[in-house]
Amino acid sequence: MRLTDFWARLEQSFGPGYAGSIAADQVLAQLDGRTIRQALAEGEQTHVVWRAVCAAYPDRVPSRLR
């Protein structure tokens, strides 16, 4: 998954304003206690980060984006 696709999916799931907050502020256990931004900055693959988002927020991510 391209990084632009990742951010588009995150914004579709959480809205443009809230997506940035989720990425910067929420620590996810599935990412070994890192935020989305930290995981991406440290070189984690986007599809791995996206799976972590889907697991952490199953009610927010539409099935068509999983």
Distance bins in CASP14 RR format, pairs under 12 A and 6 or more apart:
PFRMAT RR
TARGET T0000
AUTHOR 0000-0000-0000
RMODE 2
METHOD distances of the structure
MODEL  1
1 7 0 0 0 0 0 1 0 0 0 0 0
1 8 0 0 0 0 0 1 0 0 0 0 0
1 9 0 0 0 0 1 0 0 0 0 0 0
1 10 0 0 0 0 0 1 0 0 0 0 0
1 40 0 0 0 0 0 1 0 0 0 0 0
1 44 0 0 0 0 0 1 0 0 0 0 0
1 45 0 0 0 0 1 0 0 0 0 0 0
1 46 1 0 1 0 0 0 0 0 0 0 0
1 47 1 0 1 0 0 0 0 0 0 0 0
1 48 0 0 0 0 1 0 0 0 0 0 0
1 49 0 0 0 0 1 0 0 0 0 0 0
1 50 1 0 0 1 0 0 0 0 0 0 0
1 51 0 0 0 0 1 0 0 0 0 0 0
1 53 0 0 0 0 0 1 0 0 0 0 0
1 54 0 0 0 0 0 1 0 0 0 0 0
1 65 0 0 0 0 0 1 0 0 0 0 0
1 66 0 0 0 0 0 1 0 0 0 0 0
2 8 0 0 0 0 1 0 0 0 0 0 0
2 9 0 0 0 0 0 1 0 0 0 0 0
2 45 0 0 0 0 0 1 0 0 0 0 0
2 46 1 0 0 1 0 0 0 0 0 0 0
2 47 0 0 0 0 0 1 0 0 0 0 0
2 50 0 0 0 0 0 1 0 0 0 0 0
3 9 0 0 0 0 0 1 0 0 0 0 0
3 10 0 0 0 0 0 1 0 0 0 0 0
3 23 0 0 0 0 0 1 0 0 0 0 0
3 36 0 0 0 0 0 1 0 0 0 0 0
3 37 0 0 0 0 0 1 0 0 0 0 0
3 40 1 0 0 1 0 0 0 0 0 0 0
3 41 0 0 0 0 0 1 0 0 0 0 0
3 43 0 0 0 0 0 1 0 0 0 0 0
3 44 0 0 0 0 0 1 0 0 0 0 0
3 45 0 0 0 0 0 1 0 0 0 0 0
3 46 1 0 1 0 0 0 0 0 0 0 0
3 47 0 0 0 0 0 1 0 0 0 0 0
3 49 0 0 0 0 1 0 0 0 0 0 0
3 50 0 0 0 0 0 1 0 0 0 0 0
4 10 0 0 0 0 0 1 0 0 0 0 0
4 11 0 0 0 0 0 1 0 0 0 0 0
4 46 0 0 0 0 1 0 0 0 0 0 0
5 11 0 0 0 0 0 1 0 0 0 0 0
5 12 0 0 0 0 0 1 0 0 0 0 0
5 46 1 0 0 1 0 0 0 0 0 0 0
5 47 0 0 0 0 1 0 0 0 0 0 0
5 49 0 0 0 0 0 1 0 0 0 0 0
5 50 0 0 0 0 1 0 0 0 0 0 0
5 65 0 0 0 0 1 0 0 0 0 0 0
6 12 0 0 0 0 0 1 0 0 0 0 0
6 13 0 0 0 0 0 1 0 0 0 0 0
6 19 0 0 0 0 0 1 0 0 0 0 0
6 23 0 0 0 0 1 0 0 0 0 0 0
6 36 0 0 0 0 1 0 0 0 0 0 0
6 37 0 0 0 0 0 1 0 0 0 0 0
6 39 0 0 0 0 0 1 0 0 0 0 0
6 40 1 0 0 1 0 0 0 0 0 0 0
6 44 0 0 0 0 0 1 0 0 0 0 0
6 45 0 0 0 0 1 0 0 0 0 0 0
6 46 1 0 1 0 0 0 0 0 0 0 0
6 47 0 0 0 0 1 0 0 0 0 0 0
6 48 0 0 0 0 0 1 0 0 0 0 0
6 49 1 0 0 1 0 0 0 0 0 0 0
6 50 1 0 1 0 0 0 0 0 0 0 0
6 51 0 0 0 0 0 1 0 0 0 0 0
6 52 0 0 0 0 0 1 0 0 0 0 0
6 53 0 0 0 0 1 0 0 0 0 0 0
6 54 0 0 0 0 0 1 0 0 0 0 0
6 65 0 0 0 0 0 1 0 0 0 0 0
7 13 0 0 0 0 0 1 0 0 0 0 0
7 14 0 0 0 0 0 1 0 0 0 0 0
7 15 0 0 0 0 0 1 0 0 0 0 0
7 16 0 0 0 0 1 0 0 0 0 0 0
7 17 0 0 0 0 0 1 0 0 0 0 0
7 19 1 0 0 1 0 0 0 0 0 0 0
7 20 0 0 0 0 1 0 0 0 0 0 0
7 22 0 0 0 0 0 1 0 0 0 0 0
7 23 0 0 0 0 1 0 0 0 0 0 0
7 36 0 0 0 0 1 0 0 0 0 0 0
7 37 0 0 0 0 0 1 0 0 0 0 0
7 40 0 0 0 0 1 0 0 0 0 0 0
7 46 0 0 0 0 1 0 0 0 0 0 0
7 49 0 0 0 0 0 1 0 0 0 0 0
7 50 0 0 0 0 0 1 0 0 0 0 0
7 53 0 0 0 0 0 1 0 0 0 0 0
8 14 0 0 0 0 0 1 0 0 0 0 0
8 15 0 0 0 0 0 1 0 0 0 0 0
8 16 0 0 0 0 0 1 0 0 0 0 0
8 19 0 0 0 0 1 0 0 0 0 0 0
8 46 0 0 0 0 0 1 0 0 0 0 0
8 50 0 0 0 0 0 1 0 0 0 0 0
8 65 0 0 0 0 1 0 0 0 0 0 0
9 15 0 0 0 0 0 1 0 0 0 0 0
9 19 0 0 0 0 1 0 0 0 0 0 0
9 22 0 0 0 0 0 1 0 0 0 0 0
9 23 0 0 0 0 0 1 0 0 0 0 0
9 36 0 0 0 0 0 1 0 0 0 0 0
9 46 0 0 0 0 1 0 0 0 0 0 0
9 47 0 0 0 0 0 1 0 0 0 0 0
9 49 0 0 0 0 0 1 0 0 0 0 0
9 50 1 0 0 1 0 0 0 0 0 0 0
9 51 0 0 0 0 0 1 0 0 0 0 0
9 53 0 0 0 0 1 0 0 0 0 0 0
9 54 0 0 0 0 1 0 0 0 0 0 0
9 57 0 0 0 0 0 1 0 0 0 0 0
9 60 0 0 0 0 0 1 0 0 0 0 0
9 61 1 0 0 1 0 0 0 0 0 0 0
9 62 0 0 0 0 1 0 0 0 0 0 0
9 64 0 0 0 0 1 0 0 0 0 0 0
9 65 1 0 1 0 0 0 0 0 0 0 0
9 66 0 0 0 0 1 0 0 0 0 0 0
10 16 0 0 0 0 1 0 0 0 0 0 0
10 17 0 0 0 0 0 1 0 0 0 0 0
10 18 0 0 0 0 1 0 0 0 0 0 0
10 19 1 0 1 0 0 0 0 0 0 0 0
10 20 1 0 0 1 0 0 0 0 0 0 0
10 21 0 0 0 0 0 1 0 0 0 0 0
10 22 1 0 0 1 0 0 0 0 0 0 0
10 23 1 0 0 1 0 0 0 0 0 0 0
10 24 0 0 0 0 0 1 0 0 0 0 0
10 26 0 0 0 0 0 1 0 0 0 0 0
10 36 1 0 0 1 0 0 0 0 0 0 0
10 37 0 0 0 0 0 1 0 0 0 0 0
10 40 0 0 0 0 0 1 0 0 0 0 0
10 46 0 0 0 0 0 1 0 0 0 0 0
10 49 0 0 0 0 1 0 0 0 0 0 0
10 50 0 0 0 0 1 0 0 0 0 0 0
10 52 0 0 0 0 0 1 0 0 0 0 0
10 53 1 0 0 1 0 0 0 0 0 0 0
10 54 0 0 0 0 0 1 0 0 0 0 0
10 56 0 0 0 0 0 1 0 0 0 0 0
10 57 0 0 0 0 1 0 0 0 0 0 0
10 60 0 0 0 0 1 0 0 0 0 0 0
10 61 0 0 0 0 1 0 0 0 0 0 0
10 62 0 0 0 0 0 1 0 0 0 0 0
10 65 0 0 0 0 1 0 0 0 0 0 0
11 17 1 0 0 1 0 0 0 0 0 0 0
11 18 0 0 0 0 1 0 0 0 0 0 0
11 19 1 0 1 0 0 0 0 0 0 0 0
11 20 0 0 0 0 1 0 0 0 0 0 0
11 21 0 0 0 0 0 1 0 0 0 0 0
11 22 0 0 0 0 0 1 0 0 0 0 0
11 23 0 0 0 0 1 0 0 0 0 0 0
11 53 0 0 0 0 0 1 0 0 0 0 0
11 60 0 0 0 0 0 1 0 0 0 0 0
11 61 0 0 0 0 0 1 0 0 0 0 0
11 65 0 0 0 0 0 1 0 0 0 0 0
12 18 0 0 0 0 0 1 0 0 0 0 0
12 19 0 0 0 0 1 0 0 0 0 0 0
12 50 0 0 0 0 0 1 0 0 0 0 0
12 53 0 0 0 0 0 1 0 0 0 0 0
12 60 0 0 0 0 0 1 0 0 0 0 0
12 61 0 0 0 0 1 0 0 0 0 0 0
12 62 1 0 0 1 0 0 0 0 0 0 0
12 64 0 0 0 0 1 0 0 0 0 0 0
12 65 1 0 0 1 0 0 0 0 0 0 0
12 66 0 0 0 0 0 1 0 0 0 0 0
13 19 1 0 0 1 0 0 0 0 0 0 0
13 20 0 0 0 0 0 1 0 0 0 0 0
13 22 0 0 0 0 1 0 0 0 0 0 0
13 23 0 0 0 0 0 1 0 0 0 0 0
13 36 0 0 0 0 0 1 0 0 0 0 0
13 50 0 0 0 0 1 0 0 0 0 0 0
13 53 1 0 0 1 0 0 0 0 0 0 0
13 54 0 0 0 0 1 0 0 0 0 0 0
13 56 0 0 0 0 0 1 0 0 0 0 0
13 57 1 0 0 1 0 0 0 0 0 0 0
13 58 0 0 0 0 0 1 0 0 0 0 0
13 59 0 0 0 0 0 1 0 0 0 0 0
13 60 1 0 1 0 0 0 0 0 0 0 0
13 61 1 0 1 0 0 0 0 0 0 0 0
13 62 1 0 0 1 0 0 0 0 0 0 0
13 63 0 0 0 0 0 1 0 0 0 0 0
13 64 0 0 0 0 0 1 0 0 0 0 0
13 65 1 0 0 1 0 0 0 0 0 0 0
13 66 0 0 0 0 1 0 0 0 0 0 0
14 20 1 0 0 1 0 0 0 0 0 0 0
14 21 0 0 0 0 1 0 0 0 0 0 0
14 22 1 0 1 0 0 0 0 0 0 0 0
14 23 0 0 0 0 1 0 0 0 0 0 0
14 25 0 0 0 0 0 1 0 0 0 0 0
14 26 0 0 0 0 0 1 0 0 0 0 0
14 36 0 0 0 0 0 1 0 0 0 0 0
14 53 0 0 0 0 1 0 0 0 0 0 0
14 56 0 0 0 0 0 1 0 0 0 0 0
14 57 1 0 0 1 0 0 0 0 0 0 0
14 59 0 0 0 0 0 1 0 0 0 0 0
14 60 1 0 0 1 0 0 0 0 0 0 0
14 61 0 0 0 0 1 0 0 0 0 0 0
14 62 0 0 0 0 0 1 0 0 0 0 0
14 65 0 0 0 0 0 1 0 0 0 0 0
15 21 0 0 0 0 1 0 0 0 0 0 0
15 22 0 0 0 0 1 0 0 0 0 0 0
15 23 0 0 0 0 0 1 0 0 0 0 0
15 60 0 0 0 0 1 0 0 0 0 0 0
15 61 0 0 0 0 0 1 0 0 0 0 0
15 62 0 0 0 0 0 1 0 0 0 0 0
16 22 0 0 0 0 0 1 0 0 0 0 0
16 23 0 0 0 0 0 1 0 0 0 0 0
17 23 0 0 0 0 0 1 0 0 0 0 0
17 24 0 0 0 0 0 1 0 0 0 0 0
17 25 0 0 0 0 0 1 0 0 0 0 0
18 24 0 0 0 0 0 1 0 0 0 0 0
18 25 0 0 0 0 0 1 0 0 0 0 0
18 26 0 0 0 0 0 1 0 0 0 0 0
18 57 0 0 0 0 0 1 0 0 0 0 0
18 60 0 0 0 0 1 0 0 0 0 0 0
19 25 0 0 0 0 0 1 0 0 0 0 0
19 26 0 0 0 0 0 1 0 0 0 0 0
19 36 0 0 0 0 1 0 0 0 0 0 0
19 37 0 0 0 0 0 1 0 0 0 0 0
19 53 0 0 0 0 1 0 0 0 0 0 0
19 57 0 0 0 0 0 1 0 0 0 0 0
19 60 0 0 0 0 0 1 0 0 0 0 0
19 61 0 0 0 0 0 1 0 0 0 0 0
20 26 0 0 0 0 1 0 0 0 0 0 0
20 35 0 0 0 0 0 1 0 0 0 0 0
20 36 0 0 0 0 1 0 0 0 0 0 0
20 37 0 0 0 0 1 0 0 0 0 0 0
20 53 0 0 0 0 0 1 0 0 0 0 0
21 35 0 0 0 0 0 1 0 0 0 0 0
21 36 0 0 0 0 0 1 0 0 0 0 0
21 37 0 0 0 0 0 1 0 0 0 0 0
22 28 0 0 0 0 1 0 0 0 0 0 0
22 35 0 0 0 0 1 0 0 0 0 0 0
22 36 1 0 0 1 0 0 0 0 0 0 0
22 37 0 0 0 0 1 0 0 0 0 0 0
22 49 0 0 0 0 0 1 0 0 0 0 0
22 52 0 0 0 0 0 1 0 0 0 0 0
22 53 1 0 0 1 0 0 0 0 0 0 0
22 56 0 0 0 0 1 0 0 0 0 0 0
22 57 1 0 0 1 0 0 0 0 0 0 0
22 60 0 0 0 0 1 0 0 0 0 0 0
22 61 0 0 0 0 0 1 0 0 0 0 0
23 31 0 0 0 0 0 1 0 0 0 0 0
23 34 0 0 0 0 0 1 0 0 0 0 0
23 35 1 0 0 1 0 0 0 0 0 0 0
23 36 1 0 1 0 0 0 0 0 0 0 0
23 37 1 0 1 0 0 0 0 0 0 0 0
23 38 0 0 0 0 1 0 0 0 0 0 0
23 39 0 0 0 0 1 0 0 0 0 0 0
23 40 0 0 0 0 1 0 0 0 0 0 0
23 41 0 0 0 0 0 1 0 0 0 0 0
23 49 0 0 0 0 1 0 0 0 0 0 0
23 50 0 0 0 0 0 1 0 0 0 0 0
23 52 0 0 0 0 0 1 0 0 0 0 0
23 53 0 0 0 0 1 0 0 0 0 0 0
23 56 0 0 0 0 0 1 0 0 0 0 0
24 34 0 0 0 0 0 1 0 0 0 0 0
24 35 1 0 0 1 0 0 0 0 0 0 0
24 36 1 0 0 1 0 0 0 0 0 0 0
24 37 1 0 1 0 0 0 0 0 0 0 0
24 38 0 0 0 0 1 0 0 0 0 0 0
24 39 0 0 0 0 0 1 0 0 0 0 0
24 40 0 0 0 0 0 1 0 0 0 0 0
24 41 0 0 0 0 0 1 0 0 0 0 0
25 34 0 0 0 0 0 1 0 0 0 0 0
25 35 1 0 0 1 0 0 0 0 0 0 0
25 36 0 0 0 0 1 0 0 0 0 0 0
25 37 0 0 0 0 1 0 0 0 0 0 0
25 38 0 0 0 0 0 1 0 0 0 0 0
26 33 0 0 0 0 1 0 0 0 0 0 0
26 34 0 0 0 0 0 1 0 0 0 0 0
26 35 1 0 0 1 0 0 0 0 0 0 0
26 36 1 0 0 1 0 0 0 0 0 0 0
26 37 0 0 0 0 1 0 0 0 0 0 0
26 38 0 0 0 0 0 1 0 0 0 0 0
26 39 0 0 0 0 0 1 0 0 0 0 0
26 49 0 0 0 0 0 1 0 0 0 0 0
26 52 0 0 0 0 0 1 0 0 0 0 0
26 53 0 0 0 0 1 0 0 0 0 0 0
26 56 1 0 0 1 0 0 0 0 0 0 0
26 57 0 0 0 0 1 0 0 0 0 0 0
26 60 0 0 0 0 0 1 0 0 0 0 0
27 33 1 0 1 0 0 0 0 0 0 0 0
27 34 1 0 0 1 0 0 0 0 0 0 0
27 35 1 0 1 0 0 0 0 0 0 0 0
27 36 0 0 0 0 1 0 0 0 0 0 0
27 37 0 0 0 0 0 1 0 0 0 0 0
27 38 0 0 0 0 1 0 0 0 0 0 0
27 39 0 0 0 0 0 1 0 0 0 0 0
27 52 0 0 0 0 0 1 0 0 0 0 0
27 56 0 0 0 0 1 0 0 0 0 0 0
28 34 1 0 0 1 0 0 0 0 0 0 0
28 35 1 0 0 1 0 0 0 0 0 0 0
28 36 1 0 0 1 0 0 0 0 0 0 0
28 37 0 0 0 0 0 1 0 0 0 0 0
28 38 0 0 0 0 1 0 0 0 0 0 0
28 39 1 0 0 1 0 0 0 0 0 0 0
28 40 0 0 0 0 0 1 0 0 0 0 0
28 44 0 0 0 0 0 1 0 0 0 0 0
28 48 0 0 0 0 0 1 0 0 0 0 0
28 49 0 0 0 0 1 0 0 0 0 0 0
28 50 0 0 0 0 0 1 0 0 0 0 0
28 51 0 0 0 0 0 1 0 0 0 0 0
28 52 1 0 1 0 0 0 0 0 0 0 0
28 53 1 0 0 1 0 0 0 0 0 0 0
28 54 0 0 0 0 0 1 0 0 0 0 0
28 55 0 0 0 0 1 0 0 0 0 0 0
28 56 1 0 1 0 0 0 0 0 0 0 0
28 57 0 0 0 0 1 0 0 0 0 0 0
29 35 0 0 0 0 0 1 0 0 0 0 0
29 39 0 0 0 0 0 1 0 0 0 0 0
29 52 0 0 0 0 1 0 0 0 0 0 0
29 55 0 0 0 0 1 0 0 0 0 0 0
29 56 1 0 0 1 0 0 0 0 0 0 0
30 36 0 0 0 0 0 1 0 0 0 0 0
30 39 0 0 0 0 1 0 0 0 0 0 0
30 44 0 0 0 0 0 1 0 0 0 0 0
30 48 0 0 0 0 1 0 0 0 0 0 0
30 49 0 0 0 0 1 0 0 0 0 0 0
30 50 0 0 0 0 0 1 0 0 0 0 0
30 51 1 0 0 1 0 0 0 0 0 0 0
30 52 1 1 0 0 0 0 0 0 0 0 0
30 53 0 0 0 0 1 0 0 0 0 0 0
30 54 0 0 0 0 1 0 0 0 0 0 0
30 55 1 0 1 0 0 0 0 0 0 0 0
30 56 1 0 0 1 0 0 0 0 0 0 0
30 57 0 0 0 0 0 1 0 0 0 0 0
30 58 0 0 0 0 0 1 0 0 0 0 0
31 37 0 0 0 0 0 1 0 0 0 0 0
31 38 1 0 0 1 0 0 0 0 0 0 0
31 39 1 0 1 0 0 0 0 0 0 0 0
31 40 0 0 0 0 1 0 0 0 0 0 0
31 41 0 0 0 0 0 1 0 0 0 0 0
31 42 0 0 0 0 1 0 0 0 0 0 0
31 43 0 0 0 0 0 1 0 0 0 0 0
31 44 1 0 0 1 0 0 0 0 0 0 0
31 45 0 0 0 0 0 1 0 0 0 0 0
31 48 0 0 0 0 1 0 0 0 0 0 0
31 49 1 0 0 1 0 0 0 0 0 0 0
31 50 0 0 0 0 0 1 0 0 0 0 0
31 51 0 0 0 0 1 0 0 0 0 0 0
31 52 1 0 1 0 0 0 0 0 0 0 0
31 53 0 0 0 0 1 0 0 0 0 0 0
31 55 0 0 0 0 1 0 0 0 0 0 0
31 56 0 0 0 0 1 0 0 0 0 0 0
32 38 0 0 0 0 1 0 0 0 0 0 0
32 39 1 0 0 1 0 0 0 0 0 0 0
32 42 0 0 0 0 1 0 0 0 0 0 0
32 44 0 0 0 0 1 0 0 0 0 0 0
32 48 0 0 0 0 0 1 0 0 0 0 0
32 49 0 0 0 0 0 1 0 0 0 0 0
32 52 0 0 0 0 1 0 0 0 0 0 0
33 39 0 0 0 0 1 0 0 0 0 0 0
33 42 0 0 0 0 0 1 0 0 0 0 0
33 44 0 0 0 0 0 1 0 0 0 0 0
33 52 0 0 0 0 1 0 0 0 0 0 0
33 56 0 0 0 0 0 1 0 0 0 0 0
34 40 0 0 0 0 1 0 0 0 0 0 0
34 41 0 0 0 0 1 0 0 0 0 0 0
34 42 1 0 0 1 0 0 0 0 0 0 0
34 43 0 0 0 0 0 1 0 0 0 0 0
34 44 1 0 0 1 0 0 0 0 0 0 0
34 48 0 0 0 0 0 1 0 0 0 0 0
34 49 0 0 0 0 1 0 0 0 0 0 0
34 52 0 0 0 0 1 0 0 0 0 0 0
35 41 0 0 0 0 1 0 0 0 0 0 0
35 42 0 0 0 0 0 1 0 0 0 0 0
35 44 0 0 0 0 0 1 0 0 0 0 0
35 49 0 0 0 0 1 0 0 0 0 0 0
35 52 0 0 0 0 0 1 0 0 0 0 0
35 53 0 0 0 0 0 1 0 0 0 0 0
35 56 0 0 0 0 0 1 0 0 0 0 0
36 42 0 0 0 0 0 1 0 0 0 0 0
36 43 0 0 0 0 0 1 0 0 0 0 0
36 44 0 0 0 0 1 0 0 0 0 0 0
36 46 0 0 0 0 1 0 0 0 0 0 0
36 48 0 0 0 0 0 1 0 0 0 0 0
36 49 1 0 1 0 0 0 0 0 0 0 0
36 50 0 0 0 0 1 0 0 0 0 0 0
36 51 0 0 0 0 0 1 0 0 0 0 0
36 52 1 0 0 1 0 0 0 0 0 0 0
36 53 1 0 0 1 0 0 0 0 0 0 0
36 56 0 0 0 0 1 0 0 0 0 0 0
36 57 0 0 0 0 0 1 0 0 0 0 0
37 43 0 0 0 0 0 1 0 0 0 0 0
37 44 0 0 0 0 0 1 0 0 0 0 0
37 49 0 0 0 0 1 0 0 0 0 0 0
38 44 0 0 0 0 1 0 0 0 0 0 0
38 49 0 0 0 0 1 0 0 0 0 0 0
38 52 0 0 0 0 0 1 0 0 0 0 0
39 45 0 0 0 0 1 0 0 0 0 0 0
39 46 0 0 0 0 1 0 0 0 0 0 0
39 47 0 0 0 0 0 1 0 0 0 0 0
39 48 1 0 0 1 0 0 0 0 0 0 0
39 49 1 0 1 0 0 0 0 0 0 0 0
39 50 0 0 0 0 0 1 0 0 0 0 0
39 51 0 0 0 0 0 1 0 0 0 0 0
39 52 1 0 0 1 0 0 0 0 0 0 0
39 53 0 0 0 0 0 1 0 0 0 0 0
39 56 0 0 0 0 0 1 0 0 0 0 0
40 46 1 0 0 1 0 0 0 0 0 0 0
40 47 0 0 0 0 0 1 0 0 0 0 0
40 48 0 0 0 0 1 0 0 0 0 0 0
40 49 1 0 0 1 0 0 0 0 0 0 0
40 50 0 0 0 0 0 1 0 0 0 0 0
40 52 0 0 0 0 0 1 0 0 0 0 0
40 53 0 0 0 0 0 1 0 0 0 0 0
41 49 0 0 0 0 0 1 0 0 0 0 0
42 48 0 0 0 0 0 1 0 0 0 0 0
42 49 0 0 0 0 0 1 0 0 0 0 0
43 49 0 0 0 0 1 0 0 0 0 0 0
44 50 0 0 0 0 0 1 0 0 0 0 0
44 51 0 0 0 0 0 1 0 0 0 0 0
44 52 0 0 0 0 1 0 0 0 0 0 0
44 53 0 0 0 0 0 1 0 0 0 0 0
45 51 0 0 0 0 1 0 0 0 0 0 0
45 52 0 0 0 0 0 1 0 0 0 0 0
46 52 0 0 0 0 0 1 0 0 0 0 0
46 53 0 0 0 0 0 1 0 0 0 0 0
47 53 0 0 0 0 0 1 0 0 0 0 0
47 54 0 0 0 0 0 1 0 0 0 0 0
47 66 0 0 0 0 0 1 0 0 0 0 0
48 54 0 0 0 0 0 1 0 0 0 0 0
48 55 0 0 0 0 0 1 0 0 0 0 0
49 55 0 0 0 0 0 1 0 0 0 0 0
49 56 0 0 0 0 0 1 0 0 0 0 0
50 56 0 0 0 0 0 1 0 0 0 0 0
50 57 0 0 0 0 0 1 0 0 0 0 0
50 61 0 0 0 0 1 0 0 0 0 0 0
50 65 0 0 0 0 1 0 0 0 0 0 0
50 66 0 0 0 0 1 0 0 0 0 0 0
51 57 0 0 0 0 0 1 0 0 0 0 0
51 58 0 0 0 0 0 1 0 0 0 0 0
51 61 0 0 0 0 0 1 0 0 0 0 0
51 65 0 0 0 0 0 1 0 0 0 0 0
51 66 0 0 0 0 1 0 0 0 0 0 0
52 58 0 0 0 0 0 1 0 0 0 0 0
52 61 0 0 0 0 0 1 0 0 0 0 0
53 60 0 0 0 0 1 0 0 0 0 0 0
53 61 1 0 0 1 0 0 0 0 0 0 0
53 65 0 0 0 0 1 0 0 0 0 0 0
53 66 0 0 0 0 1 0 0 0 0 0 0
54 60 0 0 0 0 1 0 0 0 0 0 0
54 61 1 0 1 0 0 0 0 0 0 0 0
54 62 0 0 0 0 0 1 0 0 0 0 0
54 63 0 0 0 0 1 0 0 0 0 0 0
54 64 0 0 0 0 0 1 0 0 0 0 0
54 65 0 0 0 0 1 0 0 0 0 0 0
54 66 1 0 1 0 0 0 0 0 0 0 0
55 61 0 0 0 0 1 0 0 0 0 0 0
55 66 0 0 0 0 0 1 0 0 0 0 0
57 65 0 0 0 0 0 1 0 0 0 0 0
57 66 0 0 0 0 0 1 0 0 0 0 0
58 65 0 0 0 0 0 1 0 0 0 0 0
58 66 0 0 0 0 1 0 0 0 0 0 0
60 66 0 0 0 0 0 1 0 0 0 0 0
END
